[in-house]
Amino acid sequence: MVIGGLADAFDGIVARVQQKESRFGDFLDHFADRVADLALAAAWMLGSGVRVEIAMPALIAIMLNGYIGTQIEATWKQREYDSIGRGEFVLALVIFPIVSYITGANGWRAIRGGGLTIAEWLAAAMALFALIGIAQRFVKAKRMESA
């Protein structure tokens, strides 16, 4: 994921330096980000034993948050970084699998609190943050429309 993130950052820099930026390249970048986000989150959640009925709503919320950010950019021609977005999500995708690994390696995977495992609580937290990001982005879109 770190290598992919670095490559993602450098491809835009290289395109600008070589004056080879394109709308299609920007489109591909956003598309690849969404595919990578979904694949990484799904692999972590399902690989950590998060029940499908928890993982699916979490994945939907994560993807909607990313979609709304991209849609704001497409509609108002400006990037939106004021809300919970991909940066926080990628940070969670680094930290949460590490926590899941540690809990699994120490035999704590089956420990439940409130009926959820630790990985399920982490997935729920990720979904909650995505929902907060969605709400923030709706407010931002409304403000941009009014301006």
Disulfide bonds with the S-S distance in Angstrom:
none
